[in-house]
Amino acid sequence: MTESKRKSVGRPAGNGKTTSGHSQSLVRGLSILEGLAAAPGGLALSDIAQIVGLAPSTTHRLLQALHQQGFIAQDAEMGVWHIDAKTFRVGNAFLEARDFVATARPFLHQLTAETEETANLGIRDQGMAVFLAQSESPQMMRMITRLGSRAPLHASGVGKALLAWLPRDEVERILHTRGLDKVTPNTLDTPSRLRDALGEIRRQGYACDREEHAIGLNCVAATLHDENGLPLAAISVSGPAARIPEARLAELGGLVSRAAREITARLGGRLPGAQD
């Protein structure tokens, strides 16, 4: 066996440095997709270069590769880059694979029919609430959330419904990592106020967002539980505060929590016992 052949034994074909470079390019490409997904209006080359920490010329090569594969597109007039259809199809495949989304959809439509308000479904991801499904209100003035958009857990109905049934140590970790930014003057921005609110959610079975995420918007949400009683997702009904005043929150809370219990049962989930 020659010296060159001995060196190649036990190693994958190709140059190790090139393989590492390909992996790094993949990570950077995914970072670009994540950045664009969080920017509905698109991003300029300079903004994307800052996200991935590369020179504009290198970033442009990555953008061209993603563009050739159909994952992103460029607005010819504005010059900004945005998510294209192929990325949307990949996202839809994720939703279709999650049984709870398909199971919840008829209940979202029913909630909209009963309340004439927008119904949503969201999950927890990296310390934020992410909205995955929606049934729009027929009203001219209505709440619409872009699918895939995020909201702080402590400042949204869906987010608080998810927080309420997490183990206490996990809640504390999220608060320590994410903080309690004051999104509106009504946001619960101290740990003691939030803990009191989570206790109330556990007792009454639903969460209320009283213009805590957006002024003029109220929301009621309830949790879907998995087989261990932990929060799997949450559903909500949201609308203008003029149509969802304080006096209507309990009525909507009953409808939303009932729907959440039925979805949980269909998924084989388990309702946890109340906690203090």
C-alpha positions in Angstrom: 0.0 0.0 0.0 1.4 3.4 -1.0 1.8 6.3 1.4 -1.0 8.2 -0.2 -3.4 5.3 0.0 -2.5 4.7 3.6 -3.5 8.3 4.4 -6.9 7.9 2.8 -7.9 4.7 4.6 -10.8 5.2 7.0 -11.6 8.7 5.8 -14.6 9.8 3.7 -14.0 10.7 0.1 -13.2 14.3 -0.6 -11.3 17.0 1.3 -12.2 17.5 4.9 -11.9 21.2 4.6 -14.4 21.3 1.8 -16.9 19.2 3.7 -16.6 21.6 6.6 -17.0 24.5 4.3 -20.2 23.0 2.8 -21.6 22.5 6.4 -20.8 26.1 7.2 -22.5 27.3 4.0 -25.5 25.3 4.9 -25.7 26.8 8.4 -25.3 30.3 6.9 -28.0 29.6 4.3 -30.4 28.5 7.0 -29.6 31.6 9.1 -30.5 33.7 6.0 -33.9 31.9 5.7 -34.6 32.4 9.4 -33.8 36.1 9.1 -36.0 36.5 6.0 -38.8 34.6 7.6 -38.8 37.1 10.5 -39.0 40.1 8.1 -42.2 40.1 6.1 -41.1 43.2 4.1 -37.9 41.6 3.1 -34.3 42.5 3.8 -31.5 44.3 1.9 -28.2 42.7 1.1 -26.5 44.7 3.8 -28.9 43.6 6.5 -28.6 40.0 5.5 -24.8 40.2 5.5 -25.0 41.5 9.1 -27.1 38.6 10.1 -24.7 36.0 8.9 -21.6 38.1 9.7 -20.1 37.9 6.1 -18.9 40.3 3.5 -21.7 41.5 1.1 -20.0 39.7 -1.8 -19.9 36.3 0.0 -23.5 36.9 1.2 -24.6 37.6 -2.3 -23.3 34.2 -3.5 -25.3 32.5 -0.8 -28.4 34.4 -1.8 -27.9 33.4 -5.4 -27.6 29.8 -4.4 -30.9 30.0 -2.4 -32.5 31.9 -5.2 -31.6 29.2 -7.8 -33.1 26.6 -5.6 -36.4 28.5 -5.4 -36.2 29.3 -1.6 -35.9 33.1 -1.9 -36.6 35.8 -4.4 -35.6 39.4 -4.9 -37.9 42.3 -5.4 -36.6 43.9 -8.7 -37.9 47.3 -7.8 -37.0 47.6 -4.1 -33.9 45.3 -4.3 -34.8 43.5 -1.1 -34.8 39.7 -0.7 -37.8 37.7 0.7 -39.0 34.2 1.2 -40.3 32.4 -1.9 -42.8 29.7 -2.6 -40.5 26.7 -2.0 -39.8 27.8 1.6 -43.5 28.2 2.1 -44.1 24.6 0.9 -41.5 23.3 3.3 -43.2 25.1 6.1 -46.6 23.7 5.1 -45.1 20.2 5.1 -44.2 20.8 8.8 -47.7 21.9 9.6 -49.3 18.9 7.9 -47.0 16.6 9.8 -48.2 18.0 13.1 -51.5 16.2 13.8 -52.6 18.8 16.4 -52.8 21.5 13.7 -55.1 19.5 11.5 -57.1 18.4 14.5 -57.5 22.0 15.7 -58.6 23.6 12.4 -62.3 22.6 12.6 -62.5 24.0 16.2 -60.9 27.3 15.1 -63.5 27.6 12.4 -66.2 26.8 14.9 -64.9 29.4 17.3 -65.0 32.0 14.6 -68.6 31.0 13.7 -69.6 31.3 17.3 -67.8 34.6 18.1 -67.4 36.3 14.7 -63.8 36.9 15.8 -60.4 35.6 14.6 -59.3 32.3 16.1 -55.6 31.3 16.3 -53.4 28.4 17.2 -49.8 28.9 18.4 -46.9 26.9 19.9 -43.9 27.8 22.0 -40.5 28.0 20.2 -37.3 29.4 21.6 -39.1 31.4 24.3 -41.7 32.9 22.0 -45.2 32.2 20.9 -45.4 31.3 17.2 -48.7 31.3 15.3 -49.3 28.3 13.0 -53.0 28.4 12.0 -55.8 30.9 11.9 -59.5 31.3 11.1 -60.2 34.9 10.1 -63.1 36.9 11.5 -65.8 37.9 8.9 -65.8 41.4 10.4 -64.4 44.3 8.4 -62.3 45.4 11.4 -60.6 42.2 12.5 -57.4 40.9 14.0 -55.1 39.2 11.5 -51.8 37.5 12.5 -49.3 36.5 9.8 -48.6 32.8 10.1 -45.1 32.2 11.4 -45.1 35.5 13.3 -43.9 35.6 16.9 -45.1 37.2 20.1 -43.6 37.4 23.6 -44.9 34.6 25.8 -45.6 37.1 28.7 -47.4 39.6 26.5 -49.8 37.5 24.5 -52.9 35.3 25.3 -51.5 32.3 23.6 -48.1 32.8 25.2 -49.5 33.1 28.8 -51.7 30.1 28.2 -48.5 28.1 27.3 -46.5 29.5 30.2 -49.2 28.7 32.8 -48.8 25.0 32.6 -45.0 24.7 32.2 -42.9 23.5 35.1 -41.9 26.4 37.4 -38.2 26.0 36.8 -38.8 26.2 33.0 -40.9 29.4 33.4 -38.1 30.9 35.5 -35.5 30.0 32.9 -37.6 31.6 30.2 -38.0 34.8 32.2 -34.3 34.9 33.0 -33.4 34.4 29.3 -36.1 36.5 27.6 -36.9 39.1 30.3 -40.2 41.0 30.5 -40.1 43.7 27.9 -43.0 46.2 28.2 -44.7 45.9 24.8 -47.6 48.2 25.7 -48.5 50.1 28.9 -50.6 47.1 29.9 -47.9 44.4 29.6 -47.2 42.4 32.7 -43.6 43.5 33.2 -42.7 42.2 36.6 -42.2 38.6 37.7 -44.7 38.9 40.6 -47.5 40.3 38.4 -46.8 37.6 35.8 -46.8 34.8 38.4 -50.1 36.0 39.8 -51.6 36.0 36.3 -50.3 32.5 35.6 -51.9 31.3 38.8 -55.2 32.8 37.8 -55.0 31.2 34.4 -54.6 27.7 36.0 -57.5 28.3 38.3 -60.0 29.6 35.6 -58.8 27.6 32.7 -58.0 30.3 30.2 -55.7 33.3 29.7 -56.6 36.9 28.9 -54.6 39.4 27.0 -56.0 42.9 27.9 -54.3 45.1 25.3 -51.0 43.7 26.5 -49.6 42.9 23.1 -51.3 45.6 21.0 -53.4 48.6 22.1 -57.0 48.1 21.1 -56.8 44.3 20.9 -58.1 41.8 23.5 -57.6 38.1 23.4 -58.7 35.0 25.3 -56.6 31.7 25.0 -56.6 28.2 26.4 -54.0 25.4 26.3 -53.9 22.1 24.4 -52.1 19.5 26.6 -50.1 16.4 25.6 -50.2 13.0 27.1 -48.2 14.2 30.1 -50.4 17.1 30.8 -47.8 19.6 29.5 -48.6 22.4 27.1 -48.5 21.3 23.5 -50.1 24.4 21.9 -52.7 27.0 22.6 -55.8 28.4 20.8 -57.2 31.8 21.1 -60.0 34.2 20.1 -58.8 37.8 19.4 -60.5 41.0 18.3 -60.9 44.7 18.8 -61.4 45.7 22.5 -64.6 47.5 21.4 -66.1 44.1 20.5 -64.3 42.1 23.2 -64.7 44.2 26.3 -63.9 43.1 29.8 -67.6 41.9 30.3 -67.2 39.5 27.4 -63.9 37.8 28.4 -65.5 35.2 30.7 -68.0 34.2 28.0 -65.2 33.8 25.4 -63.0 32.1 27.9 -65.7 29.4 28.4 -65.9 28.8 24.6 -62.2 28.7 24.1 -61.4 26.5 27.1 -64.1 24.0 26.1 -62.7 23.8 22.6 -59.2 23.3 24.0 -60.4 20.4 26.2 -62.1 18.7 23.2 -59.0 19.0 21.1 -56.8 17.7 23.9 -59.1 14.7 24.3 -59.0 14.0 20.5 -55.2 14.1 20.6 -55.0 11.7 23.6 -53.8 14.4 25.9 -54.4 14.7 29.6 -55.7 17.7 31.5 -53.4 18.6 34.5 -54.6 19.3 38.0 -54.9 22.9 39.1 -51.8 24.4 40.7 -51.3 27.4 43.0 
